[in-house]
Amino acid sequence: MRVSAKSDYALRALIEIAVQRDKGAVSAEELGKRQDIPSGFLQSILADLRRAGVVVSQRGQAGGWRLATAAESISVADVIRAVDGPLVSVYGLRPEAVEYNAAASGLQSVWVAARSGLRDVLEQVSIADLASGSLPDVVVERAGDQEAWRPH
């Protein structure tokens, strides 16, 4: 899996909003400064997140961005899908829509299984988990495996 800058920035911005939730809306300028995200890129990301119903904007003196729902209900997978589309795609198609000839037919199962593995982690981690630093056991367990840290 390749994590795009867009997904990484979106997650960092949402974590920042969640951390500052009690203080009200957070301006895009403040988000950009705190997380070192280029302003133009951040505006585009926030627009994608608003269209997906992840954030809402608030106008006025105390304006800025807030989460549209509880941080516990927004998963990492939700955010990636909002800004980059499906977790796994093959030539822009979802794995179940790809067709292969008989010799390569096993590839479809590999792509579907890869998506399932990503879902196992990314759908279980919420913005609240990231903001609190308390990750689900599945992530702690997988990240605790020293083999997971070795480049291949």
C-alpha positions as CSV (number, residue, x, y, z in Angstrom):
1,M,0.0,0.0,0.0
2,R,1.2,3.4,-0.8
3,V,0.0,6.1,1.6
4,S,-0.4,9.4,-0.3
5,A,0.6,12.8,1.1
6,K,-3.0,13.7,0.8
7,S,-4.1,10.9,3.1
8,D,-1.3,11.5,5.6
9,Y,-2.1,15.3,5.7
10,A,-5.8,14.6,6.0
11,L,-5.3,12.3,9.0
12,R,-2.9,14.7,10.7
13,A,-5.3,17.6,10.2
14,L,-8.2,15.5,11.7
15,I,-6.0,14.4,14.7
16,E,-5.3,18.1,15.3
17,I,-9.0,19.0,15.1
18,A,-9.8,16.2,17.5
19,V,-7.1,17.2,20.0
20,Q,-8.4,20.8,20.0
21,R,-12.1,19.8,19.9
22,D,-12.9,21.4,23.3
23,K,-11.5,24.8,22.1
24,G,-14.0,24.9,19.2
25,A,-13.4,25.2,15.5
26,V,-9.8,25.2,14.3
27,S,-8.7,27.5,11.4
28,A,-7.1,26.0,8.4
29,E,-4.1,28.4,9.0
30,E,-3.6,26.9,12.5
31,L,-3.9,23.4,11.2
32,G,-1.4,24.0,8.5
33,K,1.1,25.6,10.9
34,R,0.7,22.9,13.6
35,Q,1.1,20.0,11.2
36,D,3.3,21.7,8.5
37,I,0.8,21.2,5.7
38,P,0.9,23.5,2.7
39,S,-2.1,25.9,2.8
40,G,-3.4,25.3,-0.8
41,F,-3.1,21.5,-0.4
42,L,-4.8,21.6,3.0
43,Q,-7.8,23.6,1.6
44,S,-8.3,21.0,-1.1
45,I,-8.1,18.2,1.5
46,L,-10.6,19.9,3.8
47,A,-13.0,20.4,0.9
48,D,-12.8,16.6,0.2
49,L,-13.4,15.8,3.8
50,R,-16.4,18.2,3.9
51,R,-17.9,16.6,0.8
52,A,-17.5,13.2,2.5
53,G,-19.2,14.5,5.7
54,V,-16.1,14.1,7.9
55,V,-15.7,17.8,8.8
56,V,-17.9,20.9,8.7
57,S,-16.8,24.5,8.4
58,Q,-17.8,27.3,10.6
59,R,-17.8,30.9,9.4
60,G,-17.1,34.1,11.4
61,Q,-14.7,35.4,14.0
62,A,-14.5,32.0,15.7
63,G,-14.6,30.1,12.4
64,G,-12.7,27.2,11.3
65,W,-13.1,23.4,11.0
66,R,-14.8,20.9,13.3
67,L,-15.4,17.2,13.0
68,A,-18.9,16.5,11.7
69,T,-19.3,13.4,13.9
70,A,-17.6,12.0,17.0
71,A,-13.9,11.3,16.5
72,E,-14.6,7.7,17.6
73,S,-16.8,7.1,14.6
74,I,-14.3,8.2,12.0
75,S,-11.8,5.5,10.9
76,V,-8.5,5.8,9.1
77,A,-10.2,3.9,6.3
78,D,-13.0,6.5,6.1
79,V,-10.5,9.3,5.7
80,I,-8.4,7.5,3.1
81,R,-11.5,6.7,1.1
82,A,-12.7,10.4,1.4
83,V,-9.5,11.8,-0.1
84,D,-8.0,9.1,-2.2
85,G,-10.9,6.7,-3.1
86,P,-10.9,2.9,-2.5
87,L,-8.3,1.3,-0.2
88,V,-7.2,-1.1,-3.0
89,S,-7.8,-0.6,-6.7
90,V,-6.4,-2.2,-9.8
91,Y,-6.2,0.1,-12.8
92,G,-8.8,2.2,-11.1
93,L,-11.2,-0.7,-10.5
94,R,-12.2,-2.3,-7.3
95,P,-10.6,-5.8,-7.0
96,E,-13.9,-7.6,-7.4
97,A,-14.5,-5.9,-10.7
98,V,-11.2,-6.8,-12.3
99,E,-11.3,-9.7,-14.8
100,Y,-8.3,-11.9,-15.7
101,N,-7.8,-14.8,-18.0
102,A,-7.5,-18.3,-16.4
103,A,-3.7,-18.1,-16.1
104,A,-3.8,-15.0,-14.0
105,S,-7.1,-15.5,-12.2
106,G,-5.5,-16.0,-8.8
107,L,-4.4,-12.3,-8.8
108,Q,-8.0,-11.2,-8.1
109,S,-8.0,-13.2,-4.9
110,V,-4.7,-11.7,-3.9
111,W,-6.0,-8.1,-4.4
112,V,-9.2,-9.0,-2.5
113,A,-7.2,-10.5,0.4
114,A,-4.9,-7.5,0.5
115,R,-7.9,-5.2,0.8
116,S,-9.2,-7.4,3.6
117,G,-5.9,-7.2,5.5
118,L,-5.9,-3.4,5.2
119,R,-9.5,-3.2,6.4
120,D,-8.6,-5.3,9.4
121,V,-6.3,-2.5,10.6
122,L,-7.5,0.7,9.0
123,E,-11.2,0.3,9.8
124,Q,-10.5,-0.4,13.5
125,V,-8.3,2.7,14.1
126,S,-10.3,5.9,14.8
127,I,-9.3,9.5,14.8
128,A,-10.0,9.4,18.6
129,D,-7.5,6.5,19.0
130,L,-4.9,8.5,17.1
131,A,-5.6,11.7,19.1
132,S,-5.4,9.9,22.4
133,G,-2.4,7.8,21.4
134,S,-4.3,4.7,22.5
135,L,-4.3,2.3,19.5
136,P,-6.4,-0.8,19.2
137,D,-4.8,-4.1,20.2
138,V,-4.7,-5.3,16.6
139,V,-2.4,-2.4,15.7
140,V,-0.3,-2.7,18.8
141,E,0.2,-6.4,18.2
142,R,1.1,-6.1,14.5
143,A,3.4,-3.1,15.2
144,G,5.0,-5.1,18.0
145,D,6.2,-7.7,15.5
146,Q,9.8,-6.9,14.8
147,E,9.4,-8.4,11.3
148,A,6.9,-5.7,10.5
149,W,9.5,-3.0,10.9
150,R,12.0,-4.7,8.5
151,P,12.1,-3.4,5.0
152,H,11.7,-6.0,2.3
